[in-house]
């Protein structure tokens, strides 16, 4: 990609001195519009990729927290349930 774009307009005929400059300007405008559209598509693609990556990470964190809570809560509930059934038998 060029770092600087320079538009030089030279009249080619006496009847229409600015026709060449206008044509060059229109061509540059069209190229800029195409480049902007490509950039917009690329930016949207990257945004969607990052959104999915973020969602995957959030899902993994929630699943990890749920597993951790199950690991902590199940032994506590199992132990208290075991003590309750033993107390009811006597």
Buried (B, 14 or more C-beta within 10 A) or exposed (E): EEEEEEEEBEEEEEEEEEEBBEEBEEEEEEEEEEEEEEEEEEEEEEEEEEEEEEEEEEEEEEEEEEEEEEEEEEEEEEEEEEEEEEEEEE
